[in-house]
Amino acid sequence: MLRVNFRNKRSRKQFIFYSLMIALPVLQVVIFYFGVNINSILLAFKNYDRDTGDYVWTGFEHFTKMIKEMTTDVTWAFAFRNSVKVWLVSSVVSMALALFFSYYIYKRGVLKNFFRVMLFLPSIVSSIVMVILFRNLVDNFIPALVLRLGGEEMLGLLADHNTTMLVLIVYGIVMGFGTNVLLLSGAMSSISTSITEAAQIDGANRWCEFWRIVFPQIFPTFLTIFIISIANLFSNQLNLFSFYGSNAEAQFSTVGYILYKRTLSASYAEYSDLAAIGILLTLIIVPITLGIRKILEKVGPSND
């Protein structure tokens, strides 16, 4: 904790320096979070009066209403379960693959530039185009190929409820894969070659080099990506709107999809419910995100 003795010249200078350093981030939070979201926060405590066309203060009415809905409606049960499942699978699989390919590119493996472009390509192509191509692949091409190779007639992988969720998760991993590779490979490229060369002279193999040299150096970037994925847990709609519009079945819903769909069709009277949901989800995810970040910062490798 900073203690300031204003009679001491050095202490005053330290306080001024500290104040200037935190001024910009504090200003950013005030403008881009509270300034932008203050109306949404206030809406959660108001109700729309159809007669006057104004919002009137009602206190915690909408919070009580939405807590009851979120704890009793089976759609929300599916949504929370699917959101957590998607995050767990995506975090483990996507981050592991991103680390592998980033290290492969960093070590200048065969066709490294080809992989760099192809892995990032889905992120820059129109999402609608990618959805159409992917749907044709899993619902038309793969069943036709299986049948032609002598297999039995089968439903498309998206049409079959037994494989729908898995296919949607795989698509989500592929779509977000390139960005992670780009960030991680960029962090690896900043590692001094003298460090890895010294490790090789000492007889370190590729696994030892990655785990003891490379990963500790890029851990801050890895941690940032991982923490952002946690913060986005309830906003990930799993591309359901791109595949199904507003007609996705409840068993495949995520929290992000429910919010996205309800926001598109919301009336003035429903904005207060949505604002209350946003605050409730924030109260859930913020302590989880900060707690996991603190744990990982303590147990994570040091780059010293």
Secondary structure, 3 states (H helix, E strand, C coil): CCCCCCCCHHHHHHHHHHHHHHHHHHHHHHHHHHHHHHHHHHHCCEEEECCCCEEEECCCHHHHHHHHHHHHCHHHHHHHHHHHHHHHHHHHHHHHHHHHHHHHHHCCCCCHHHHHHHHHHHHHCCHHHHHHHHHHHHHHHHHHHHHHCCCCCCCCCCCCCCCHHHHHHHHHHHHHHHHHHHHHHHHHHCCCHHHHHHHHHCCCCHHHHHHHHHHHHHHHHHHHHHHHHHHCCCCCCCCHHHHHCCCCCHHHCCHHHHHHHHHHCCCHHHHHHHHHHHHHHHHHHHHHHHHHHHHHHHHCCCCC
